[in-house]
Amino acid sequence: MSAKKATKTDCDIITPFRVANGKRFRLKSIKPGFAKGLDQKDEKEVRKILAQSVQQISELQEKLHTTGKFGILLIFQGMDTSGKDGAIKHVMSGINPQGCQTFSFKAPSAEELTHDPLWRCTINLPGRGKVAIFNRSYYEETLVVRVHPELLQKQGLPEISDDIWEERFEDFRSFERYLRRSGIIVCKFFLHVSKNEQKKRLLDRLNTPEKTWKFSAADLKERKFWDDYQKAYEDMIRNTATKNAPWYVIPANKRWFARAVVASVVVDAMKKLDLKHPTVDKLRKKELAAARKALLSEQS
């Protein structure tokens, strides 16, 4: 993918990062700092794509609501500091909050551990006409739990199979196939940040008083498992990227580039639904005409 192509259209900017069949996927095939190849002119064009996409998302959301046939589920995964919060904030800035909810999934509570791994996400799925955003998701069950397998012991499973990860991948593929058949469109994003860029962002949090609240000692603890997480992410994508629920592995070292790609993916997914406002039948037209006549006949 050349820098010139990356800034032409929404499709140009998202296609290189779409993984619909993960069998041969390798995480190293996508460079976290890809946007470094773009010059200032390209950056301006990509930022323009972001602004246009945000406006389109706002317009398409209204049609999504009035059509009432589909729900949109956006899943964000990535290492700490990869930019999940910022992407959600900027990409969804023009959306009507009445039709959108965001859920952050951290370590499961005692109650959540008494349920199956999908339960806490399932109860927060979007209804038809709605958008739901998952900041982390059920995929943590194949990421943090895989890197720290001792967490499996806390889940109270009747049996822990030797094929536990393959079984969970199968469950998630089946779950997403079920969602698609039920009208829930799933868009999955992995914000791919480099280890050096994470270090810079962690130091920025420590050195900037307004950002210190973002820093957690857990960030440093998990950073020690960087290589383990990279392997887990690659295996997750290889096993759960499908035609109906692809992964978008997005270079995230440059926030403006990552946000533009995310926004373009959302626009592309919504456009494919061919959303339209409901048509007005003859009876409804008569009702509207009568209402219009009644209002105009009122004495001011």
C-alpha positions in Angstrom: 0.0 0.0 0.0 1.5 3.3 -1.0 1.1 6.6 0.9 -0.6 8.1 -2.1 -3.3 5.3 -2.3 -3.9 5.5 1.5 -5.5 8.9 1.2 -7.8 8.5 -1.9 -11.0 7.1 -0.5 -12.5 5.3 2.5 -12.0 1.9 0.8 -8.4 2.7 -0.1 -7.6 3.5 3.5 -9.2 0.5 5.1 -8.7 -2.4 2.7 -5.0 -3.1 3.6 -5.9 -3.5 7.2 -8.9 -5.8 6.8 -8.4 -9.4 7.9 -11.3 -11.6 6.8 -9.4 -14.9 6.7 -6.8 -15.1 9.4 -5.2 -18.5 8.5 -2.1 -16.9 7.0 -2.2 -13.7 9.0 1.0 -12.5 10.7 1.0 -9.5 13.0 4.4 -8.4 11.7 2.9 -7.8 8.2 1.3 -4.6 9.5 3.7 -2.0 10.8 2.4 0.1 13.8 4.2 3.1 12.5 2.9 2.9 8.9 1.6 6.5 8.8 5.2 7.7 9.1 5.4 7.1 5.3 2.8 9.9 4.8 3.9 13.5 4.3 2.1 16.6 5.6 -0.1 16.9 2.6 -1.3 13.3 3.1 -1.9 13.9 6.8 -4.2 16.8 5.9 -6.1 14.6 3.5 -6.4 11.8 6.0 -7.7 14.2 8.7 -10.2 15.4 6.1 -11.4 11.9 5.6 -11.8 11.6 9.4 -14.0 14.8 9.5 -16.1 13.7 6.6 -16.5 10.2 8.1 -17.7 11.6 11.4 -20.3 13.6 9.6 -21.4 10.6 7.6 -21.7 8.4 10.7 -24.0 11.0 12.2 -26.2 11.0 9.2 -26.2 7.2 8.9 -27.0 6.7 12.5 -30.3 8.5 12.1 -31.2 6.2 9.2 -30.0 3.2 11.4 -32.5 4.3 14.0 -35.4 5.0 11.8 -34.9 1.7 9.8 -34.8 -0.3 13.0 -33.5 -3.5 11.5 -29.9 -3.5 12.4 -27.6 -2.9 15.4 -23.9 -2.0 15.2 -21.4 -3.4 17.6 -17.9 -1.9 17.6 -15.2 -3.8 19.5 -11.9 -2.2 20.4 -8.9 -4.2 21.5 -5.3 -3.1 22.0 -2.4 -2.8 24.4 -2.5 -0.1 27.1 -2.0 3.4 25.5 -2.9 2.1 22.0 -5.6 4.8 21.7 -8.9 3.0 22.2 -10.4 5.8 24.3 -9.2 8.5 21.9 -10.5 6.7 18.9 -13.9 6.2 20.5 -14.1 9.8 21.5 -13.1 11.3 18.2 -14.8 8.9 15.8 -18.1 8.9 17.6 -18.1 12.6 18.4 -21.0 13.4 16.0 -23.2 10.5 17.0 -26.5 11.0 18.9 -25.8 9.8 22.5 -29.4 8.6 22.7 -28.7 5.9 20.2 -25.2 4.8 21.4 -23.7 3.3 24.6 -20.1 2.5 25.5 -19.0 -0.3 27.8 -15.6 -0.8 29.3 -14.7 -4.3 30.3 -12.1 -4.6 33.0 -11.3 -7.5 35.4 -14.6 -9.4 35.9 -16.5 -8.9 39.1 -17.4 -11.7 41.5 -20.9 -11.8 40.0 -19.6 -11.9 36.5 -17.3 -14.8 37.3 -20.4 -16.9 38.2 -21.6 -16.7 34.6 -20.2 -17.8 31.3 -17.4 -15.8 29.7 -19.8 -14.2 27.2 -22.5 -13.2 29.7 -21.4 -9.7 30.7 -21.0 -8.7 27.0 -24.2 -10.3 25.9 -26.4 -8.3 28.2 -24.9 -5.1 26.7 -25.4 -5.9 23.0 -27.1 -3.2 21.0 -30.8 -3.3 20.2 -31.9 -2.8 16.6 -31.3 0.8 15.6 -28.6 1.3 18.2 -24.8 1.4 18.4 -22.8 -0.3 21.2 -19.1 0.2 21.7 -17.1 -2.3 23.6 -13.8 -1.0 25.0 -12.2 -4.4 25.4 -14.6 -7.3 25.2 -15.1 -11.1 25.5 -11.8 -11.4 23.6 -10.0 -10.6 26.8 -10.8 -14.3 27.6 -8.2 -15.2 25.0 -5.8 -12.4 25.8 -5.2 -11.5 29.4 -6.5 -14.8 30.6 -4.2 -16.6 28.2 -1.2 -14.6 29.2 -2.2 -15.1 32.8 -3.7 -18.7 32.8 -4.0 -18.7 36.6 -7.1 -16.5 36.0 -8.8 -19.5 34.6 -8.9 -21.1 38.0 -11.1 -18.2 39.2 -13.8 -18.8 36.6 -15.2 -21.9 38.3 -15.3 -23.9 35.1 -16.4 -27.6 35.4 -13.4 -28.6 33.4 -10.4 -26.9 31.7 -9.7 -28.6 28.5 -6.2 -28.8 26.9 -7.9 -27.2 23.9 -9.5 -24.3 25.9 -8.3 -21.5 23.6 -9.4 -23.3 20.4 -12.7 -23.9 22.0 -13.1 -20.3 22.9 -12.2 -19.2 19.4 -14.9 -21.6 18.1 -17.4 -20.2 20.6 -16.7 -16.6 19.5 -16.9 -17.3 15.8 -20.3 -19.0 16.4 -21.5 -16.2 18.6 -20.6 -13.6 15.9 -22.2 -15.7 13.2 -25.4 -15.7 15.4 -25.2 -12.0 15.9 -24.9 -11.4 12.1 -28.0 -13.5 11.5 -29.8 -11.6 14.1 -29.0 -8.2 12.5 -26.1 -7.2 14.7 -23.2 -6.0 12.6 -19.8 -6.6 14.3 -16.8 -4.4 13.5 -13.6 -5.4 15.4 -10.6 -3.2 15.7 -7.1 -4.1 17.0 -5.2 -0.8 17.5 -1.6 -2.0 16.8 0.9 0.2 18.7 4.7 -0.5 18.9 6.5 -1.1 22.2 8.6 2.0 21.8 5.5 4.1 21.2 3.8 2.7 24.3 6.9 3.7 26.3 6.7 7.3 25.0 3.0 7.5 25.9 3.5 6.1 29.3 6.3 8.6 30.0 4.0 11.3 28.7 1.4 10.4 31.2 4.0 10.4 34.0 5.5 13.8 32.9 2.2 15.6 32.2 0.2 16.6 35.4 -3.0 16.6 33.4 -2.5 13.0 32.3 -1.1 11.4 35.4 -4.6 10.1 36.3 -4.3 7.8 33.3 -1.2 6.1 34.6 -1.6 2.8 36.4 1.1 0.6 37.8 -0.7 -2.3 36.1 0.5 -0.8 32.8 4.1 -1.5 33.6 3.3 -4.9 35.0 1.5 -6.0 31.7 4.3 -4.4 29.6 6.6 -7.1 30.9 4.4 -9.6 29.0 4.6 -7.7 25.7 5.8 -10.6 23.6 3.2 -13.0 25.1 0.5 -10.5 24.3 1.7 -10.1 20.7 1.5 -13.8 20.2 -1.9 -14.0 21.8 -3.3 -11.1 19.6 -1.9 -12.8 16.5 -3.5 -16.1 17.4 -6.8 -14.4 18.3 -6.9 -12.7 14.9 -5.8 -15.8 13.0 -8.6 -17.8 14.5 -11.5 -15.3 14.7 -11.2 -13.2 11.5 -14.1 -14.2 9.3 -15.9 -12.8 6.3 -18.9 -11.6 8.3 -16.8 -10.4 11.3 -13.4 -9.4 10.1 -10.7 -7.8 12.2 -9.2 -4.5 11.3 -5.5 -4.4 12.4 -4.8 -0.7 12.4 -1.4 1.0 12.7 -1.8 3.1 15.9 1.5 4.9 16.4 -0.1 8.0 14.7 -3.4 8.7 16.4 -4.8 10.8 13.5 -4.2 7.9 11.1 -5.8 5.2 13.3 -8.9 7.4 14.0 -9.4 8.0 10.2 -9.2 4.3 9.5 -11.6 3.4 12.3 -14.1 6.1 11.1 -13.9 4.9 7.5 -14.6 1.3 8.6 -17.7 2.3 10.5 -18.9 4.3 7.5 -18.3 1.4 5.1 -20.1 -1.1 7.4 -23.2 1.2 7.7 -23.3 2.0 4.0 -23.4 -1.6 3.1 -26.7 -1.9 5.0 -28.3 0.4 2.4 -30.1 2.3 5.2 -33.0 4.4 4.2 -35.7 6.4 6.0 -39.0 4.5 6.1 -41.3 5.2 3.1 -44.7 6.9 3.7 -47.7 4.8 2.6 -51.0 6.4 1.3 -52.8 6.2 4.7 -49.9 7.9 6.4 -49.8 10.6 3.7 -53.5 11.3 4.4 -52.8 11.6 8.1 -49.9 14.0 7.5 -52.0 16.1 5.1 -54.8 16.3 7.7 -52.4 17.3 10.4 -50.9 20.0 8.2 -54.3 21.3 7.3 -55.4 21.4 11.0 -52.3 23.4 11.9 -52.6 25.9 9.1 -56.3 26.4 10.0 -55.5 27.4 13.6 -56.0 31.0 14.5 -52.8 32.7 15.5 
